[in-house]
Amino acid sequence: MSVMQEEISTTLYFDRTFNTNAAKISPGEYYYTDKDMLIVTVLGSCVSACIRDSRTGIGGMNHFMLPDGAAADKDSPVSESMRYGTYAMEVLINQLLRNGAKRENLEAK
């Protein structure tokens, strides 16, 4: 399997506690990979979804602030930002599927 990863404004570092590489994501960001590594975030009032293909190990996490944009904002490019859950979930799932994950093997937390 080819090594792949994509990041949007993430911080990559080595986590000494778990002795492994890690990616830290902030609100409006996501990260996916097929590597055995940590993906971490800090949540306050935001939501984060972790999704992975249980067979291939391809997985990722997003971090968003709101479920979706207000109806008045639907035509605005701002509404299609990673800060909205409807868009953030679509982006993460599509990235996983494009890179070899199978929809029937996806699990989320």
C-alpha positions in Angstrom: 0.0 0.0 0.0 1.4 3.4 -0.9 2.0 5.9 1.9 -0.4 8.7 1.7 -1.4 11.5 3.9 -3.1 14.9 3.5 -3.3 17.7 5.8 -5.0 21.0 6.0 -3.0 23.2 8.4 -2.1 20.4 10.8 0.9 20.2 13.1 2.9 17.0 12.7 5.1 16.0 15.7 6.6 13.0 17.6 4.5 12.1 20.7 6.9 11.0 23.4 4.1 9.7 25.6 3.0 7.1 23.0 6.4 6.9 21.2 4.8 7.5 17.8 4.2 10.2 15.1 1.1 12.3 15.6 -0.9 15.0 13.8 -2.7 17.6 15.8 -5.7 19.2 14.1 -7.5 22.5 15.0 -11.1 23.6 14.3 -11.8 23.6 10.6 -9.1 21.1 9.8 -8.9 17.4 9.0 -6.2 14.8 8.5 -6.2 11.3 7.1 -3.5 8.6 6.7 -2.8 4.9 6.3 0.1 5.1 8.7 -0.1 3.7 12.3 0.0 7.1 14.1 -2.0 9.3 16.4 -4.4 12.0 15.3 -5.2 14.4 18.1 -7.3 17.4 18.8 -8.6 19.5 21.8 -12.4 19.9 22.0 -14.4 22.6 23.8 -17.8 23.2 22.2 -16.7 21.7 18.9 -17.2 18.2 17.5 -14.7 15.8 16.0 -15.4 12.6 14.1 -12.9 9.8 13.7 -13.5 7.5 10.8 -11.5 4.5 9.6 -11.7 1.5 7.3 -11.4 -1.4 9.7 -9.7 -3.6 7.0 -7.2 -1.3 5.3 -6.4 0.9 8.3 -7.0 4.1 6.3 -8.5 6.6 8.6 -8.8 10.2 9.6 -10.3 12.8 11.9 -12.1 16.2 11.3 -12.8 19.0 13.7 -15.8 21.3 13.2 -17.7 23.9 15.0 -21.3 23.9 13.7 -23.6 21.3 12.2 -24.2 23.3 9.0 -24.5 26.9 7.7 -27.7 28.9 8.1 -30.2 28.6 5.2 -29.3 32.1 4.2 -25.7 31.2 3.8 -26.2 28.2 1.5 -25.0 30.1 -1.6 -22.0 31.6 0.2 -18.6 30.0 -0.2 -18.2 30.5 3.6 -20.9 27.9 4.2 -18.7 25.3 2.5 -16.0 25.6 5.0 -14.6 22.9 7.2 -16.1 24.6 10.2 -19.5 23.1 9.2 -20.1 19.4 10.0 -22.1 18.6 6.9 -19.2 19.7 4.7 -16.4 18.4 7.0 -17.9 14.9 7.1 -18.3 14.8 3.3 -14.6 16.0 2.8 -13.2 13.4 5.2 -15.3 10.5 3.9 -14.5 11.3 0.3 -10.8 11.5 1.0 -10.9 8.1 2.6 -12.8 6.5 -0.2 -10.6 8.1 -2.9 -7.6 6.6 -1.2 -8.7 3.0 -0.9 -11.2 2.8 2.0 -14.4 0.9 1.3 -17.7 2.4 2.5 -18.9 -0.9 3.8 -15.8 -1.2 6.1 -16.0 2.4 7.6 -16.5 2.8 11.3 -16.9 6.1 13.1 -16.5 7.4 16.6 
